[in-house]
Amino acid sequence: MNSLPDLENLLRKYFGFEGFLDHQKDIVHRIAAGENLCVVMPTGAGKSLCYQLPAMLNDSYTLVISPLIALMADQVAALQRRNIPAAFINSSISFAEQLHAVRETENGRIKLLYVAPERLQTDFFYDFLCRNKPATLVVDEAHCISEWGHDFRPSYRRIGTIAERAGIKHICAFTATATPDVCADIAVQLKSPEMQLVAAGFRRPNLTFKVQECKGGKDAKLSAIKKLLEKKTSGAVIIYAATRQAVDELSALPGIRGYHAGMSNDERKCAQEYFMTDPAPVLAATNAFGMGIDRPDVRMVIHYQLPGSLEAYYQEAGRAGRDGESAECILLFSYADRYIQNFLIEMNNPPPAVIRSVYRTVRGLLASSTAAELEISAAELQRHIPESASDGQISAALGILEKAGAIIRKSRQTGTGKLKFIQDVDSLRVLHQEEKTQRSRFIHRMTVRYGSALKDFLPVNIDSMAEMCQLSPEQIKRVITALNNDILLWESGFSGRAIELADNNMTEAPLDDKELNFRREYEEQRLNAVIHYATTSDCRQKELIGYFGEKPDNWQCNCCDNCAGHSPEALLASGISENDIRVALRGAELFNGRIGAVKLAQILAGSRSAGIIAGNYHRNVCFGALRKLKAAKVEELIRSLIASGLLERVERGGYPCIRLSASGKAKLYEG
Ligand SMILES: [Zn+2]
C-alpha cells in the first residue's frame, strides 16, 4: 500500500501543492487504500483532486462518469497541462476521436478517462469496459443517481448494474450536495453496500450566518433589507427571494435590480452584466440566478424568504465570500414563511385522487374531440377538477403523469397567434416605407409581405415575424403590444404544452401511491430542517455542516448570531444587566428541573396566562421578578442562558425542562 508521503510527493509533482487541505488528506488516503467512499464536498473545496491523485498510483486507468459534458474538455485539458494523461468520450467529439481515446486507454496511455453516463449503455463501450477493467470507477455529480437528489438523471440509474456486470469493485461517488439519506441511496444504487459516507469541507469560517426574525410581514422585511443595505460598503449583494413577485417588489426599492426567469433573455443578460461589472451591485433574484456566475467579492447574501431546503440554502448563501474575506449570510425569517413553503409543497404534491382525476379528464376531453392532442391550459383544466387546490397543482399532476408514462407533453408552443390590421393596409404601407422606427419597420414589412390578407385574422408566429423584420422576438412583442387596438388587433394563441395520451387503452393512471406519499413527506422533512435551522439556539454553521453529514465534533464557528449573541458580553449589550442574569439563574435554581424554558420565562415576566394561574405560579416569589423586561426579551434571555451552558436541559416525565448547570451555579455564587 502507498503511504501518505508518497501521495504528498505526487501532490507536489503533479499539482505543485505543498500539502493537502485538511479535509482532503483523509479522503485521498482512503481512496488510495481501495476504500469505496461517497464523498460529499462543496464546490470549490478541491473535490476532483481527491480522485485524480490516487488515480496516478494505479497500473490501470480510472473511469470518471460525469454528466457535465460542457466541462469535460476543460477538465481533461487541465489534467494534460499537469502532464497527467487524460481523455474524454462524449457526444461532442467525432467517432474517430472516441475510437482514438479508447485505443489510448487500451494501450495503457491514459490515467483518467471521462465519459458521459449515456456512453456506458452502448454495447461498444460495455465490451471495452469488460476487456479493460478500470482500477477505480468514479461517479461525479453522484446525487443525479438518486431520485431524492434534486437533479435525478435516469441514465445514472444503470451505472450500478453495469459496474457489477463488468466486475468493477472499487467505486467512489462524489457530489457537492447530498444529505446522508441521499448518500445512502447512492450506495444502494451503485450496489456498493460497503460504501462509506465522508462529508468534508463544508466549514466556511469567513462566513457569518445570521437569522433575523421579522414580525409584521412584508413591511418588516423590506425595512430590514433597507437597514442591512445601509451598512454595506463595497462588493456585491444578492437578495434571494422565493417568487418572481417578491423579486419585483424588491427591485422596486431604490438601488436594487431584479433577476428572474420570467424576464426576457435581453433583460436577464443585462442584469447579469450589471452584477458582474458594477463595483457594488445589489441584485434581487430567484434561485434561477447563480449557475455559472462566480463573483468572488459577494459580501452579503440575504434570503428574503425561507429557502425550500438547507441544500439550496447552503448553495445560495455559499456564493458569499468566495474570495476568503469575511461576508454575511442573513436569513430573514417570519413564521408566516412556513405557510408559503407549505403551500408550495401542497402544490407540487397533489393528492393521488387529484392526479387520477386529471388523467380521466384529459382522457375524456380527448375522446370527445377529433384532435389527437389536447391544447388546454392548467387553469382551464382545473375547472373540470374542482377538488384540486390550484392550477399549479394541476401542472404538477401533469408532470407526475408524464413521468409515470401515462401522457406525453409536447414542447412548449409560444409566440403563435392571430393578427389583423384595422387601418387601411395600403396607406399604412406608404406611410411607413422609410422604416424609421421599429414600429414603422414592422408595419411596412408586414404590409409588403401580406398585403390585403391582413384585413382578416391571419395566423402568425412571433419568431418568423422577428426574422422578417430583423428584430428580436422581444422587440416584436413590444411593438405588437404598442400597436394593439390602434393599428392592429392581436389574439395570442395557445401558449402551453399540448397533451397526448401515451396509451389509448390505459383507463387509469399508473400511480405508485406509496412513492407519492413518501415524496411529500420527504419535502416536508426538508422544510422542517430549514425551520429548525432558523429557530435553533446552537451554532448555525454547526447545524448546516451536520445536516450534510460532516461531523462537527466540538467545533463551532464563533461568529454566527448564536455563537456571538449568547456570550455574556452580547447579553449585556442588548440591555440585560448582570442582575437580570442572576435573577433568571436563581429562578431556574428554585424550580430545579420541574418546569420548561417557556414557563420559567412567563413566571419571571409576570405573565397571567391560564397555565400560570392554574399552576398557582403567580403566587411564587419569582413571579414578575423581571417584569420590567418584555416577555419576549425574557424568553430570549433564557434561551441564551441555555445556549451559553449556564442552564441545562433535562427531561422530566417526558417533558423538556431546564435546571441550573454546574457552570450556572458557579456564576451565581462565585462570579
Ligand atoms: Zn456559530
Residues whose N, C-alpha, C, O or C-beta is under 5 A from the ligand:
A	BS01	ZN	C539 R540 Q541 Q556 C557 N558 C559 C560 C563
